[in-house]
Amino acid sequence: MDEYKNINIAVAVAGIDEEYQQNIIGGINKFAKENKINVSYFAAYGGLLGSRTFDIGEYGIYKLIDWTKFDGAILLNNTIGDLTVRGKVTDAVKKAGIPTVVFDCSDFPEFINIAIDNNAAMREIVRHVIVEHGAKVVNYISGPLANPEALARYNAFLEVMAENGLKAEEDRIYFGEFRGQDGKRAIDTFYESGQTMPDAIVCANDAMALTAVSTLEKLGYRVPEDVIVTGFDCTYNARNFSPALTTVKRPLFTAGYKAGRVILDILEGEEPDIGTLEAFPVFSESCGCSTAADGDFKEFKKHAYLRTENINMSISLVNRLTAALAECKTPAEQFEAIEDFAHEFGCEKFSLCLAEDWQDQIDAPVDPEASYPAYMTAPLIWDKGEKRSIGYFPSRRMFPEIAEKGGNINYFLPLHFQDKTIGYYIMTNGDFPVSSLLCHTITMNISNAFENIRKLFHLNKTMDELNRLYVIDPLCNIYNRNGFLKIVSDKFNDCVAKQKKIMLSFIDMDGLKYINDNFGHNEGDFALQRLGSVINECGLNDSVCARFGGDEFVMFSVGVTEDDGDALIRRFNTKLENMNSIINKPYRLSASVGNIIETVDGTKTLFNIIQQADDKMYEIKKQRKMARTADGTVSLAVK
């Protein structure tokens, strides 16, 4: 990146908690640390939950990447199940024109392809099942054929079946997404079809093979006695399962290490060593080949215990963090809660980055093509126990702070609710995202917690607005009857207790019917608004003005003298005449006013005094009624 002195590589990947990705990432990271190269993983968990809306939010992390700010790119395209998203990532990297490495994909001549010979190893596995174990009916569980690796393995299966005169029946082939649950779905599909159980089931990877075996056993089938099952990848779980899987071992760690080596060679002007890596079959118990137990059993027990301990600790972390976030009422409380748990993520630095508009309206439409907003905020940066924050930084920079040294491993993970972007967080120099099976769960819980706060924020805003509408007249923007009584009741009771003098003015607009009938109700509303503004301007500092209903207004003032009543009438007259001059309408604003000034001592209620002022106003209105002119004009009358 142009801000850094060091070499920086960006990696686009999905599902980093799976063993295939972990092995390649392990190789990349080893090379990066040895050569002080900064690596940034932009990781999504798309395709896991069966929700297109959720996937849009997950894959949004790839839109954050400004590839031009990196020296090289590594694409684990075969882990990104969405072809459209994969294509957009590929196009963006092409446009950047930086050295780019892909794995087992020869579709892009401008990229360097680190290939592992999938075809030959898969051919050996299928041939072994047919020739050595006499399988005649063979089912196949495939990955998505848009994935080059899946396509190579599928073609190898078809080729060997044809070579041995066997037919690959369409209803005995299941196309999945390389996810573990696909193995169960495939077996369920085969079983529910009513077809006879095959002699063997060849799977395109270990994850699907393992769930296929466990599903078969639940249905009462034994592996390999009743059905042979094979996998591909030689994962830790496959090696240590019972029965141990017949599978294919691939040099994934070596492939990742080599990816870093290739990019560095190109940047240094060297000719990279690009060659196909070899994979080889491992025949084991799931096809009926007995093998001596490999590895140290004590080491296996230790590894199994540590793995279980890691899961238990992650579960505890998830539960405690979820409980802490549930108690938060404000974003600041959430930041503090996350800070309290940051040290348990096992990283040197945790940076929480939120979109500057993350609290905007929750019903705002989402543009699936939109990227992150121009600016982000980093309200929490936890750095080796120290806490700080950054108000705003441009999203094109991606990092809220620029690293000063090389050899940093950064994991960018998206925060979103459904398809709405909230932000992302960055874990630096810690392997929690790849070592914990619950990192994605924690990420979703943090996202959901922020969404809950956002909804609470807008709920409170809505409640405030409803409360305002409950007490404010929307036409004149002064108190309505409810608001007046709510505010003035306490003031009135205080005046009774202290026997203060009050002034209650009841104001009724003259000629509103004339205006409505001759100029329309919109004009009548305009006249009411202008009269309301005049009344509001005439009050004392602590006066409460309100539209009491229709064309009636009230004003309540505390601590007045008899002179204040006269002063009010003078101000009212002056401002009303000024308003008539300003609006210059074919009618004149006018009103009748009843004024009551007295010391309240508890013998009268607020309603008694309002009624008293209302009666006084109507006396005036009657006296002036005969003075009304043909154009609706009446002079201000007070008493």
KOLBATOR-101883 format. One record per residue (C-alpha): residue number from 1; x, y, z. Coordinates in Angstrom, 2 decimals. Each point is the difference from the previous one (the first is absolute). Layout:
<lumgus>
   num      east     north        up
   NUM         X         Y         Z
...
</lumgus>
This chain:
<lumgus>
   num      east     north        up
     1      0.00      0.00      0.00
     2      1.29      3.44     -0.83
     3     -0.24      1.13      3.65
     4      2.21     -2.89      1.16
     5      3.71     -0.58     -0.40
     6     -0.60     -3.76      0.02
     7     -1.41     -2.46     -2.51
     8     -3.74     -0.47      0.40
     9     -2.11     -2.86     -1.34
    10     -3.79     -0.23      0.03
    11     -1.80     -3.35      0.09
    12     -3.67     -0.54     -0.90
    13     -1.39     -3.14      1.62
    14     -3.23     -1.48      1.34
    15     -0.49     -2.41      2.91
    16      3.39      0.42      1.67
    17     -0.92     -2.35      2.84
    18      0.07     -3.04     -2.32
    19      3.04     -2.24     -0.23
    20      0.71      0.55     -3.71
    21      0.19      3.76      0.52
    22      1.89     -0.39      3.28
    23      2.76     -2.01     -1.63
    24      0.53      2.45     -2.85
    25     -0.19      2.97      2.39
    26      2.56     -1.71      2.24
    27      2.45     -0.20     -2.90
    28     -0.60      3.63     -1.03
    29      0.48      1.23      3.55
    30      3.21     -1.93      0.54
    31      1.56      1.51     -3.10
    32     -1.30      3.48      0.88
    33      1.48     -0.06      3.50
    34      3.34     -1.30     -1.24
    35      0.21      2.85     -2.50
    36     -1.72      2.76      2.05
    37     -2.84      0.29     -2.51
    38     -3.37      1.44      1.08
    39     -2.93     -2.23     -0.96
    40     -3.63      1.10      0.22
    41     -2.75     -2.62     -0.26
    42     -3.42      1.25     -1.06
    43     -2.20     -2.87      1.12
    44     -3.69     -0.77     -0.43
    45     -2.21     -2.87      1.10
    46     -2.32      0.06     -3.00
    47     -2.09     -3.00     -0.99
    48     -0.23     -1.46      3.50
    49     -3.46      0.98      1.20
    50     -2.10     -0.40     -3.14
    51     -0.89      3.72      0.00
    52      0.65      2.11     -3.07
    53     -0.58      3.15      2.01
    54      2.55     -1.05      2.61
    55      2.52     -0.89     -2.70
    56     -0.24      3.51     -1.49
    57      1.06      1.39      3.35
    58      2.83     -2.51      0.37
    59      1.43      0.44     -3.47
    60     -0.08      3.76      0.45
    61      3.43     -0.24      1.65
    62      1.55     -0.51     -3.44
    63     -1.30      3.42     -1.08
    64      2.15      1.57      2.70
    65      3.22     -1.09     -1.68
    66      1.94      2.58     -1.95
    67      2.25     -2.41     -1.86
    68      2.15      2.82     -1.37
    69      1.32      0.60      3.51
    70      1.52     -3.47      0.16
    71      3.14     -1.37     -1.63
    72     -1.50     -3.40     -0.73
    73     -3.14     -2.09      0.32
    74     -0.85     -3.59      0.84
    75     -3.46     -1.21     -0.94
    76     -1.56     -3.10      1.51
    77     -2.70      0.29     -2.62
    78     -1.00     -3.61      0.36
    79     -1.28      0.74      3.53
    80     -2.40      2.73     -1.21
    81     -3.16     -1.83     -1.03
    82     -1.84      2.94     -1.57
    83      1.13      0.22     -3.63
    84     -1.06      3.63     -0.39
    85      1.95      1.06      3.08
    86      2.99     -2.06     -1.10
    87     -0.06      1.66     -3.42
    88     -0.12      3.49      1.50
    89      2.95     -0.75      2.26
    90      1.95     -1.34     -2.96
    91     -0.84      3.01     -2.17
    92      1.06      2.43      2.73
    93      3.37     -1.71      0.39
    94      0.55     -0.05     -3.76
    95     -0.70      3.72     -0.13
    96      2.56      0.65      2.74
    97      2.68     -1.73     -2.07
    98      1.93     -1.42      2.94
    99      1.71     -3.43      0.15
   100     -2.73     -2.50      0.87
   101      0.07     -3.65      0.99
   102     -2.93     -2.42     -0.23
   103     -0.26     -3.69      0.85
   104     -1.03     -2.74     -2.40
   105     -1.48      2.43     -2.49
   106      1.35      0.47     -3.51
   107     -2.85      2.25     -1.18
   108      2.01      3.21      0.30
   109      3.26      0.18     -1.95
   110      0.89      3.28      1.73
   111      0.10     -1.77      3.38
   112      2.57     -2.49      1.28
   113     -1.65     -3.36      0.61
   114      1.41     -2.22      2.73
   115     -1.48     -3.32     -1.03
   116     -0.30     -3.30      1.81
   117     -0.66     -3.00     -2.21
   118     -3.54     -0.83      1.18
   119     -0.87     -2.11     -3.04
   120      2.66     -2.67      0.36
   121     -0.62     -0.56      3.71
   122     -3.76     -0.19     -0.41
   123      0.41     -2.45     -2.87
   124      2.07     -2.25      2.27
   125     -2.62      0.11      2.76
   126     -2.90     -0.88     -2.33
   127      2.04     -2.68     -1.78
   128      0.96     -1.48      3.38
   129     -3.63     -0.24      1.12
   130     -1.07     -1.64     -3.27
   131      2.96     -2.28     -0.70
   132      1.26     -0.93      3.46
   133     -3.36     -0.10      1.80
   134     -2.28     -1.05     -2.86
   135     -2.46      2.88      0.22
   136     -2.56     -0.10     -2.82
   137     -2.45      2.67      1.08
   138      1.73      3.22      0.98
   139     -1.65      3.24      1.18
   140      1.81      3.33     -0.04
   141     -0.31      3.07      2.24
   142      1.47      2.95     -1.89
   143      0.96      3.56      0.75
   144     -1.39      2.81     -2.21
   145      1.18     -0.49     -3.58
   146      0.67      3.73     -0.27
   147      2.92     -0.76      2.29
   148      3.00     -1.16     -2.09
   149      1.08     -2.52      2.64
   150     -3.48     -1.48      0.22
   151     -0.18     -0.22     -3.79
   152      3.38     -1.77     -0.24
   153     -1.00     -2.58      2.62
   154     -3.40     -0.55     -1.58
   155      1.54     -0.54     -3.45
   156      2.50     -2.46      1.48
   157     -2.90     -1.97      1.53
   158     -1.85     -0.12     -3.35
   159      3.13     -1.04     -1.88
   160      0.80     -2.95      2.26
   161     -3.63     -1.12      0.09
   162     -0.04     -0.03     -3.81
   163      3.35     -1.78     -0.20
   164     -1.46     -2.82      2.08
   165     -3.26     -0.22     -1.92
   166     -2.08      1.46      2.83
   167     -2.75      2.57     -0.46
   168     -0.03      3.15      2.10
   169     -3.75      0.25      0.54
   170     -1.40      3.51      0.36
   171     -2.09     -0.77      3.08
   172      3.08     -1.44      1.72
   173      1.90      3.28     -0.19
   174     -0.56      2.84      2.48
   175      1.41      3.50     -0.51
   176      0.78      1.86      3.20
   177      2.11      2.97      1.07
   178      2.91     -1.83      1.65
   179     -1.67      0.62      3.39
   180     -0.32     -2.71      2.63
   181     -3.81      0.14      0.00
   182      0.04     -0.93     -3.71
   183      1.06     -3.53      0.93
   184     -3.09     -0.46      2.15
   185     -2.26      1.56     -2.62
   186      1.45     -2.28     -2.66
   187     -0.57     -3.18      2.03
   188     -3.53      1.13      0.88
   189     -0.67      0.61     -3.71
   190      1.37     -3.40     -1.04
   191     -1.91     -1.78      2.78
   192     -3.33      1.74     -0.65
   193      0.21     -0.73     -3.75
   194     -0.71     -3.67      0.68
   195      3.02     -1.18     -2.03
   196      2.15     -2.83      1.31
   197      2.95      1.03      2.11
   198      3.20      0.14     -2.11
   199      3.14     -2.03      0.54
   200      2.01      3.17      0.47
   201     -0.46      3.74      0.39
   202      2.87      2.15     -1.26
   203      0.05      3.50      1.49
   204      1.77      3.06     -1.38
   205      1.32      1.01      3.42
   206      0.35     -1.31      3.55
   207     -2.54      2.34      1.61
   208     -2.82     -1.45     -2.10
   209      1.34     -3.53      0.37
   210      0.02      0.14      3.81
   211     -3.61      1.14      0.31
   212     -0.95     -2.58     -2.64
   213      1.51     -2.76      2.17
   214     -1.73      1.20      3.18
   215     -3.34      0.29     -1.84
   216      0.34     -3.50     -1.45
   217      0.71     -1.41      3.44
   218     -3.12      1.68      1.40
   219     -1.97     -1.72     -2.77
   220      1.45     -3.35      1.04
   221      2.72     -0.40     -2.67
   222      3.56     -0.95      0.93
   223      3.08      1.49     -1.64
   224      1.78     -1.73     -1.71
   225     -1.87     -3.31      0.53
   226     -3.21      1.18     -1.72
   227      1.18      3.09     -1.87
   228      3.48      1.28     -0.85
   229      0.48      3.76      0.49
   230      3.01      2.02     -1.16
   231      0.98      3.63      0.45
   232      2.56      2.46     -1.27
   233      2.45      2.37      1.82
   234      1.30     -2.22      2.82
   235     -1.18      2.35      2.72
   236      0.76     -0.56      3.67
   237     -3.58     -1.12      0.65
   238      0.15     -2.43     -2.92
   239      3.22     -1.56      1.25
   240     -1.25     -0.39      3.54
   241     -3.59     -1.02     -0.71
   242     -1.22     -3.53      0.54
   243      0.13     -1.46     -2.53
   244      2.93      2.05     -1.25
   245     -0.83      1.37     -3.43
   246      1.52     -1.14     -3.23
   247      0.89      3.36     -1.45
   248      2.50      2.10     -1.95
   249      2.83      1.83      1.66
   250      0.85      3.36     -1.52
   251      2.89      2.34      0.85
   252     -2.25      2.94      0.94
   253      2.42      1.56      2.49
   254      2.71     -0.18     -2.65
   255     -2.34      1.62     -2.52
   256     -0.64      2.93      2.35
   257      3.70      0.43      0.73
   258      0.74     -0.14     -3.70
   259     -2.60      2.70     -0.73
   260      1.91      2.44      2.19
   261      3.30     -1.05     -1.60
   262     -1.33      0.56     -3.52
   263     -1.23      3.52      0.74
   264      3.25      0.98      1.71
   265      2.03     -1.35     -2.93
   266     -2.02      2.06     -2.47
   267      0.32      3.16      2.11
   268      3.74     -0.52      0.22
   269      0.30     -0.56     -3.74
   270      0.69     -3.71      0.27
   271     -1.53     -2.73     -2.15
   272     -2.42     -1.89      2.26
   273      0.21     -3.78      0.25
   274     -3.45     -1.13     -1.11
   275     -0.71     -3.71     -0.26
   276     -2.81     -2.39      0.71
   277     -0.01     -1.44      3.50
   278     -0.74     -3.70      0.38
   279     -2.83     -1.55      1.99
   280     -0.16     -3.68      0.90
   281     -2.69     -2.36      1.29
   282     -0.10     -1.32      3.56
   283     -1.81     -3.36      0.13
   284     -1.46     -0.60      3.43
   285     -2.84     -1.56      1.97
   286     -3.04      1.56     -1.69
   287      0.65     -2.01     -3.17
   288      0.94     -3.17      1.87
   289      3.77      0.34     -0.17
   290      1.39     -0.79      3.45
   291      2.88      2.18      1.01
   292      2.09      0.13      3.09
   293     -0.89      2.90      2.20
   294      2.16      2.88     -1.10
   295      1.30      2.66      2.24
   296      0.54      0.09      3.73
   297     -3.18     -0.86      1.92
   298      1.13      2.11      2.93
   299      0.47      2.94     -2.33
   300     -3.48     -0.64     -1.43
   301     -1.55      0.01      3.47
   302      1.78      3.22      0.86
   303     -1.12      1.61     -3.24
   304     -3.58     -1.17      0.54
   305     -0.02      1.40      3.53
   306      1.42      3.35     -1.10
   307     -2.54      0.18     -2.80
   308     -2.86     -0.70      2.41
   309      1.40      2.49      2.49
   310      0.24      2.63     -2.74
   311     -3.64     -0.57     -0.98
   312     -1.16      0.16      3.63
   313      1.92      3.22      0.56
   314     -1.46      1.48     -3.18
   315     -3.52     -0.96      1.11
   316      0.60      1.67      3.34
   317      1.29      3.10     -1.75
   318     -3.02      0.11     -2.30
   319     -2.44     -0.36      2.88
   320      1.65      2.58      2.23
   321      0.42      2.53     -2.80
   322     -3.60     -0.52     -1.13
   323     -1.26      0.57      3.55
   324      2.12      3.14      0.40
   325     -1.18      1.46     -3.31
   326     -3.63     -0.77      0.87
   327      0.25      2.30      3.02
   328      1.23      2.97     -2.06
   329     -2.34      2.90     -0.65
   330      2.36      2.30     -1.92
   331      2.83     -0.38     -2.54
   332      2.49      1.23      2.61
   333     -1.01     -2.85      2.31
   334      0.46     -2.45     -2.87
   335      3.50      1.27     -0.73
   336      0.90     -0.49      3.67
   337     -1.44     -3.51      0.01
   338      1.99     -1.02     -3.09
   339      3.13      1.58      1.48
   340     -0.42     -2.15      3.12
   341      0.21     -3.15     -2.14
   342      2.62      1.13     -2.55
   343      2.87     -1.64      1.86
   344     -1.76     -3.37     -0.26
   345      0.21      0.10     -3.78
   346      3.73     -0.65      0.32
   347      1.01      2.76     -2.41
   348      2.39      2.92      0.37
   349     -2.49      2.51     -1.34
   350     -3.77      0.15     -0.48
   351     -1.42      2.84     -2.09
   352     -3.75      0.55     -0.12
   353     -0.93      2.00     -3.11
   354     -3.55      1.21     -0.55
   355     -1.59      1.73     -2.96
   356     -0.46      3.67      0.81
   357     -3.72     -0.39     -0.78
   358     -0.51     -3.33      1.78
   359     -2.80      1.43      2.14
   360     -1.95      1.38     -2.95
   361     -3.62     -0.92     -0.58
   362     -0.50     -3.74      0.31
   363     -2.46     -0.08     -2.88
   364      2.32      1.74     -2.46
   365      0.22     -2.02     -3.25
   366      3.21     -1.95     -0.54
   367      1.84      0.32     -3.29
   368      1.63     -3.42     -0.55
   369      2.58      1.65     -2.26
   370      1.00      2.63      2.56
   371      3.34     -0.20      1.76
   372      0.87      1.32      3.43
   373     -0.70      3.69      0.65
   374      2.77      2.50     -0.69
   375      0.91      0.25      3.67
   376      0.19     -2.42      2.89
   377      0.37      0.57      3.72
   378      2.11     -2.13      2.35
   379     -1.60      0.40      3.43
   380      2.13     -2.78      1.49
   381      3.62     -0.87     -0.68
   382      1.34     -2.44      2.58
   383      3.77     -0.21     -0.38
   384      1.88     -2.29      2.40
   385     -2.24      1.09      2.85
   386     -0.13      3.69     -0.88
   387     -3.20      1.56     -1.27
   388     -0.48      2.86     -2.44
   389     -2.38      1.13     -2.71
   390      0.02      1.86     -3.29
   391     -2.85      2.31     -0.97
   392      0.07     -0.47     -3.77
   393      2.23     -1.49     -2.65
   394     -0.57     -0.59     -3.73
   395     -1.32     -3.47     -0.72
   396      2.33     -0.29     -3.01
   397      2.84     -0.16      2.56
   398     -1.64     -3.06      1.57
   399      2.16      0.26      3.12
   400     -0.80      2.63      2.64
   401      3.73      0.16      0.75
   402      3.05     -0.65     -2.15
   403      2.32     -2.76      1.20
   404      3.61      1.00      0.55
   405      1.54     -3.45     -0.28
   406     -0.27     -2.98     -2.31
   407     -1.02     -3.58      0.64
   408     -3.53      0.83      1.17
   409     -2.82     -2.46     -0.63
   410     -3.37      1.77     -0.18
   411     -3.45     -1.57     -0.20
   412     -2.86      2.20     -1.24
   413     -3.45     -1.38      0.86
   414     -3.30      1.68     -0.94
   415     -2.57      1.34      2.45
   416     -3.47      0.19     -1.49
   417     -3.64     -0.72      0.69
   418     -1.50     -1.93     -2.88
   419      1.11      2.06     -3.03
   420      0.55      3.27      1.92
   421      3.63      0.93      0.55
   422      0.98      0.93      3.55
   423      3.77     -0.10     -0.39
   424      2.76     -2.52      0.63
   425      2.66     -0.87      2.51
   426      3.67     -0.82     -0.42
   427      1.89     -2.53      2.10
   428      3.74      0.47     -0.31
   429      2.63     -2.60      0.84
   430     -2.23     -2.65      1.49
   431     -1.40     -3.22     -1.47
   432     -3.44      0.08      1.67
   433     -1.88      0.42     -3.34
   434      1.55     -3.20     -1.40
   435      0.44     -2.01      3.19
   436     -3.43      0.50      1.58
   437     -3.09     -1.64     -1.43
   438     -2.07      2.69      1.73
   439      1.62      3.12     -1.42
   440     -2.87      0.35     -2.45
   441     -2.52     -0.37      2.83
   442      1.73      2.76      1.96
   443      0.00      2.20     -3.10
   444     -3.73     -0.52     -0.51
   445     -0.70      0.71      3.68
   446      1.93      3.28     -0.17
   447     -1.87      0.93     -3.18
   448     -3.38     -0.85      1.52
   449      0.84      1.97      3.14
   450      0.77      3.11     -2.06
   451     -3.20     -0.49     -1.97
   452     -1.97     -0.22      3.25
   453      1.55      3.26      1.18
   454     -0.78      1.58     -3.35
   455     -3.62     -1.08      0.25
   456     -0.16      1.23      3.60
   457      1.42      3.34     -1.13
   458     -2.67      0.38     -2.66
   459     -2.71     -1.28      2.32
   460      0.95      2.68      2.52
   461      0.00      2.60     -2.77
   462     -3.43     -1.18     -1.08
   463     -1.27      0.11      3.57
   464      1.37      3.52      0.39
   465     -1.76      1.02     -3.18
   466     -3.23     -1.64      1.11
   467      0.27      1.79      3.33
   468      0.63      3.24     -1.82
   469     -3.00     -0.57     -2.25
   470     -2.06     -0.82      3.08
   471      0.68      3.43      1.51
   472      0.77      2.14     -3.06
   473     -2.51      1.31     -2.51
   474      1.43     -0.99     -3.40
   475     -1.57      2.96     -1.82
   476      1.10      2.87      2.23
   477      3.02     -1.71      1.59
   478     -1.02      1.06      3.51
   479     -1.53     -2.12      2.76
   480     -3.34     -1.67     -0.61
   481     -2.68     -0.46      2.70
   482      1.75     -3.13      1.40
   483      3.34      1.71      0.10
   484     -1.40      3.13      1.59
   485     -1.77     -1.87      2.79
   486      3.04     -2.24      0.58
   487      2.40      2.93      0.32
   488     -2.25      2.56      1.68
   489     -1.56     -2.32      2.62
   490      3.27     -0.23      1.95
   491      0.65      3.73     -0.39
   492     -3.53      0.79      1.17
   493      0.29     -2.27      3.06
   494      3.29      1.70      0.90
   495     -1.66      3.41     -0.28
   496     -2.84     -1.19      2.28
   497      2.49     -1.20      2.60
   498      1.88      3.31     -0.13
   499     -3.13      2.13     -0.69
   500      1.51      1.60     -3.08
   501     -1.83      2.20     -2.45
   502     -0.68     -1.49     -3.41
   503     -1.34      1.22     -3.32
   504     -2.18     -2.26     -2.13
   505     -0.75      1.31     -3.49
   506     -2.63     -1.70     -2.21
   507      0.33      1.08     -3.64
   508     -2.51     -0.83     -2.72
   509      0.69      0.76     -3.66
   510     -2.62      2.14     -1.74
   511     -1.20     -0.71     -3.52
   512      1.56     -3.47     -0.56
   513     -3.20     -1.27     -1.66
   514      0.05      2.98     -2.34
   515      3.59     -0.78     -1.02
   516     -0.72     -3.72     -0.49
   517     -3.17      0.65     -2.01
   518      1.48      2.64     -2.27
   519      3.67     -0.95     -0.33
   520      0.15     -3.71      0.87
   521      1.05     -2.05      3.01
   522      3.69      0.21     -0.89
   523     -0.25      3.74      0.37
   524     -1.86     -0.49      3.27
   525      2.86     -2.19      1.26
   526      2.46      2.69     -1.07
   527     -1.93      2.62      1.97
   528     -0.05     -2.24      3.10
   529      3.76     -0.56     -0.28
   530      0.71      3.73     -0.21
   531     -2.30      0.80      2.93
   532      1.65     -2.80      2.03
   533      3.46      1.48     -0.66
   534     -1.22      3.47      1.09
   535     -1.44     -1.40      3.24
   536      3.22     -1.94      0.70
   537      2.10      3.15     -0.51
   538     -2.15      2.03      2.38
   539      0.46     -2.15      3.08
   540      2.33      0.71      2.88
   541      3.19     -2.00      0.47
   542     -1.73     -2.79      1.90
   543     -3.38      0.21     -1.71
   544     -1.56     -3.19     -1.37
   545     -1.90      0.44     -3.26
   546     -2.26     -2.60     -1.59
   547     -2.56     -0.60     -2.68
   548     -2.87     -1.20      2.18
   549     -2.06     -1.28     -2.91
   550     -1.28      1.21     -3.38
   551      0.46      3.79     -0.04
   552      0.45      0.35      3.78
   553      3.32      0.80      1.69
   554      1.06      0.38      3.64
   555      2.95      1.59      1.77
   556      1.05     -0.57      3.61
   557      2.43      2.32      1.78
   558      1.31     -0.01      3.56
   559      1.00      2.82      2.38
   560     -1.76      2.76     -1.88
   561     -1.44      3.41      0.91
   562     -3.07      1.79     -1.28
   563      2.32      2.01     -2.24
   564      1.19     -3.20     -1.69
   565     -3.50     -0.59     -1.30
   566     -0.14      3.40     -1.67
   567      3.54     -0.49     -1.34
   568     -1.02     -3.31     -1.51
   569     -2.89      1.62     -1.88
   570      2.26      2.72     -1.36
   571      2.60     -2.49     -1.19
   572     -2.72     -2.15     -1.53
   573     -1.51      2.93     -1.87
   574      3.34      1.16     -1.33
   575      1.22     -3.43     -1.11
   576     -3.33     -0.90     -1.55
   577      0.01      3.17     -2.10
   578      3.59     -0.69     -1.03
   579     -0.96     -3.52     -1.02
   580     -2.91      1.31     -2.10
   581      2.38      2.36     -1.77
   582      2.50     -2.79     -0.66
   583     -2.42     -2.60     -1.36
   584     -2.06      2.62     -1.94
   585     -3.06     -2.22     -0.41
   586     -3.49      1.00     -1.24
   587     -1.17     -0.62      3.58
   588      1.31      1.20      3.33
   589      1.03     -2.09      2.97
   590     -1.95      0.87      3.11
   591     -0.93     -1.59      3.31
   592     -2.06      0.46      3.14
   593      1.80     -0.36      3.32
   594     -1.22     -0.68      3.52
   595      2.58      0.77      2.70
   596     -0.18     -1.21      3.62
   597      2.60      1.24      2.51
   598     -0.27     -1.12      3.61
   599      1.80     -1.56      2.90
   600     -0.79     -3.71      0.23
   601     -0.65     -1.33      3.49
   602     -1.58     -3.39     -0.59
   603     -3.60      1.16     -0.14
   604      0.02     -0.37     -3.78
   605      1.36     -2.71     -2.25
   606      1.95      0.57     -3.19
   607     -3.10     -0.99     -1.96
   608     -2.07      2.55      1.95
   609      2.35      2.79     -1.07
   610      0.17     -1.23     -3.61
   611     -3.80      0.02     -0.12
   612     -0.04      3.42      1.57
   613      2.35      1.38     -2.67
   614     -2.01     -1.77     -2.71
   615     -3.23      1.63      1.25
   616      1.68      3.37      0.04
   617      1.24     -0.48     -3.56
   618     -3.51     -0.85     -1.20
   619     -1.41      3.13      1.61
   620      2.39      1.97     -2.14
   621     -0.77     -2.01     -3.09
   622     -3.72      0.72      0.44
   623      0.66      3.70      0.44
   624      2.07      0.10     -3.15
   625     -2.18     -2.26     -2.12
   626     -1.98      2.86     -1.47
   627      3.26      1.75     -0.91
   628      1.09     -2.74     -2.38
   629      0.29      1.37     -3.52
   630     -0.96     -1.71     -3.23
   631      3.60     -1.04     -0.71
   632      0.32     -1.77      3.31
   633      2.08      2.70      1.63
   634     -0.33      0.68      3.72
   635      2.19      2.03      2.25
   636      1.59     -1.58      3.03
   637     -2.34      0.03      2.96
   638      1.19     -0.54      3.58
   639     -1.36      0.42      3.48
</lumgus>
